[in-house]
Amino acid sequence: YTLRRPLMKRELPTTKVNYKLPDILSLEEVQRIIKNAFNIKQKALLMVVYGSGLRISEALNLRIKDIDSDRMTLHIRCSKNKKDRFVILPPVVYTCLETYWKHCRFTDYLFPGQDKNKPMSISTASQIYQKAKEQACIKKSGGIHALRHAFSTHMLESGVDLLIIKELLGHS
């Protein structure tokens, strides 16, 4: 004989969630945004975010030790869900990072903030993107994360397998 408790059911109100697809930047629009960055540091940041499909927090937390120039990869450490992964480092992005390093001589974080021992803030990076987008006369909605959406869409459109894109983006 076992004693059973009656199951209690809770009624929770349901909410409708609307999923709106983001505005996707064309390759030409991405190039115009990067071209309109104010300086080499800003240009390098935008190129890394788009060229490797990174979340802004991942790009800002990159350090010199995360660049593998032999394998042309970036090591993304402890990103969303505490996962590490490797992402592609396109040659054009690597060249831009080399030029940026020769100009700025950063020693730890690729994109240091005002305090050189800490990364640039997300709000500063977002402002950089918005100003470059405005200078490029692009009216599409969205913030700096739109570069990540553009990366994945452009990869898919160029025939890259969806499972590879998923891995590069760090999705399960």
VEXDREN-2710 file (C-alpha; in Angstrom, 1 decimal):
% VEXDREN-2710
k/r/px/py/pz
1/TYR/0.0/0.0/0.0
2/THR/1.5/3.4/-1.0
3/LEU/0.2/6.8/-0.1
4/ARG/-0.3/9.0/-3.1
5/ARG/-0.7/12.7/-3.2
6/PRO/-3.1/14.2/-5.6
7/LEU/-1.3/16.1/-8.4
8/MET/-1.7/19.8/-8.2
9/LYS/-2.1/21.6/-11.4
10/ARG/-1.2/25.2/-11.8
11/GLU/-2.8/27.3/-14.4
12/LEU/-0.3/29.8/-15.8
13/PRO/-1.4/32.4/-18.3
14/THR/0.0/31.9/-21.7
15/THR/1.5/34.8/-23.6
16/LYS/1.8/35.0/-27.4
17/VAL/5.3/35.6/-28.5
18/ASN/5.8/37.1/-31.9
19/TYR/9.1/36.2/-33.6
20/LYS/10.1/38.8/-36.1
21/LEU/12.9/38.0/-38.5
22/PRO/15.8/40.4/-38.4
23/ASP/16.6/42.7/-41.3
24/ILE/19.6/41.1/-43.0
25/LEU/22.4/43.3/-44.2
26/SER/23.6/42.6/-47.7
27/LEU/27.4/42.0/-48.3
28/GLU/27.6/45.5/-49.9
29/GLU/25.9/47.0/-46.8
30/VAL/28.3/45.2/-44.4
31/GLN/31.3/46.5/-46.5
32/ARG/29.9/50.0/-46.4
33/ILE/29.5/49.9/-42.6
34/ILE/33.1/48.6/-42.1
35/LYS/34.4/51.2/-44.5
36/ASN/32.7/53.9/-42.5
37/ALA/34.3/52.9/-39.2
38/PHE/36.1/55.9/-37.7
39/ASN/39.5/54.3/-37.1
40/ILE/41.5/51.0/-37.5
41/LYS/40.4/49.7/-34.0
42/GLN/36.7/50.2/-34.9
43/LYS/37.2/48.7/-38.3
44/ALA/39.0/45.7/-36.8
45/LEU/36.2/45.2/-34.3
46/LEU/33.4/45.2/-36.9
47/MET/35.4/42.9/-39.2
48/VAL/36.0/40.4/-36.4
49/VAL/32.3/40.3/-35.5
50/TYR/31.2/39.9/-39.1
51/GLY/34.1/37.8/-40.4
52/SER/33.9/35.2/-37.6
53/GLY/30.2/35.5/-36.8
54/LEU/30.8/36.4/-33.2
55/ARG/28.5/37.7/-30.5
56/ILE/29.7/41.1/-29.4
57/SER/30.7/39.9/-25.9
58/GLU/32.9/37.2/-27.5
59/ALA/34.7/39.7/-29.8
60/LEU/35.3/42.1/-26.9
61/ASN/36.8/39.3/-24.7
62/LEU/39.3/38.2/-27.3
63/ARG/42.9/38.2/-26.3
64/ILE/46.1/38.0/-28.3
65/LYS/46.6/34.4/-27.1
66/ASP/43.2/33.5/-28.8
67/ILE/44.6/34.1/-32.3
68/ASP/46.0/31.0/-34.0
69/SER/47.6/32.3/-37.2
70/ASP/48.8/28.9/-38.2
71/ARG/45.3/27.4/-38.3
72/MET/43.6/30.8/-39.0
73/THR/41.2/30.4/-36.1
74/LEU/40.1/32.3/-33.1
75/HIS/39.6/30.5/-29.8
76/ILE/36.4/31.6/-28.2
77/ARG/36.6/31.0/-24.5
78/CYS/33.7/30.5/-22.0
79/SER/31.1/32.1/-24.2
80/LYS/27.3/31.5/-23.9
81/ASN/26.5/28.4/-21.8
82/LYS/30.2/28.3/-20.7
83/LYS/31.3/26.6/-23.9
84/ASP/34.6/27.0/-25.7
85/ARG/34.9/26.8/-29.5
86/PHE/37.1/27.6/-32.4
87/VAL/35.9/29.9/-35.2
88/ILE/37.3/30.8/-38.6
89/LEU/39.6/33.8/-39.0
90/PRO/39.4/34.9/-42.6
91/PRO/42.7/36.1/-44.1
92/VAL/41.3/39.6/-44.7
93/VAL/40.4/39.9/-41.0
94/TYR/43.7/38.6/-39.9
95/THR/45.5/41.2/-42.1
96/CYS/43.3/43.9/-40.6
97/LEU/44.2/42.7/-37.1
98/GLU/47.9/42.8/-38.0
99/THR/47.6/46.4/-39.2
100/TYR/45.7/47.3/-36.1
101/TRP/48.3/45.7/-33.8
102/LYS/51.1/47.5/-35.6
103/HIS/49.3/50.8/-35.1
104/CYS/48.0/50.2/-31.5
105/ARG/50.4/47.6/-29.9
106/PHE/47.8/46.2/-27.6
107/THR/49.2/43.6/-25.2
108/ASP/46.3/41.6/-23.9
109/TYR/42.7/42.3/-25.0
110/LEU/42.3/42.9/-28.7
111/PHE/39.8/45.6/-28.0
112/PRO/40.7/47.2/-24.7
113/GLY/38.6/49.9/-23.1
114/GLN/39.8/53.1/-21.5
115/ASP/41.3/50.9/-18.8
116/LYS/43.8/48.9/-20.9
117/ASN/43.4/45.9/-18.5
118/LYS/39.7/45.6/-19.3
119/PRO/37.8/45.0/-22.6
120/MET/35.8/47.7/-24.3
121/SER/32.2/47.9/-23.1
122/ILE/29.3/46.5/-25.1
123/SER/27.7/49.9/-25.2
124/THR/30.8/51.5/-26.7
125/ALA/30.9/48.7/-29.4
126/SER/27.2/49.3/-30.1
127/GLN/27.8/53.0/-30.5
128/ILE/30.6/52.3/-32.9
129/TYR/28.4/50.1/-35.0
130/GLN/25.5/52.6/-35.0
131/LYS/27.7/55.5/-36.0
132/ALA/29.3/53.5/-38.9
133/LYS/25.8/52.4/-40.0
134/GLU/24.6/56.0/-39.9
135/GLN/27.6/57.2/-41.9
136/ALA/27.0/54.4/-44.5
137/CYS/23.4/55.7/-44.8
138/ILE/21.9/52.3/-43.9
139/LYS/18.3/52.5/-42.6
140/LYS/17.8/48.8/-41.7
141/SER/16.9/48.1/-38.1
142/GLY/19.1/46.2/-35.7
143/GLY/22.3/46.7/-33.7
144/ILE/25.7/45.2/-33.9
145/HIS/24.3/41.7/-33.6
146/ALA/23.0/42.2/-37.2
147/LEU/26.6/41.5/-38.3
148/ARG/26.3/38.0/-36.8
149/HIS/23.0/37.4/-38.6
150/ALA/24.5/38.6/-41.8
151/PHE/27.5/36.3/-41.4
152/SER/25.2/33.2/-40.9
153/THR/22.9/34.2/-43.8
154/HIS/25.8/34.9/-46.2
155/MET/27.4/31.6/-45.3
156/LEU/24.1/29.7/-45.9
157/GLU/23.5/31.6/-49.2
158/SER/27.0/30.6/-50.4
159/GLY/26.3/26.9/-49.9
160/VAL/27.9/26.2/-46.5
161/ASP/26.2/23.3/-44.7
162/LEU/23.8/24.3/-42.0
163/LEU/25.4/22.0/-39.4
164/ILE/28.8/23.8/-40.0
165/ILE/27.2/27.2/-39.6
166/LYS/25.5/26.0/-36.4
167/GLU/28.9/24.9/-35.0
168/LEU/30.6/28.1/-36.0
169/LEU/27.9/30.1/-34.2
170/GLY/28.2/28.0/-31.1
171/HIS/24.7/26.7/-31.2
172/SER/23.8/23.3/-29.8
END
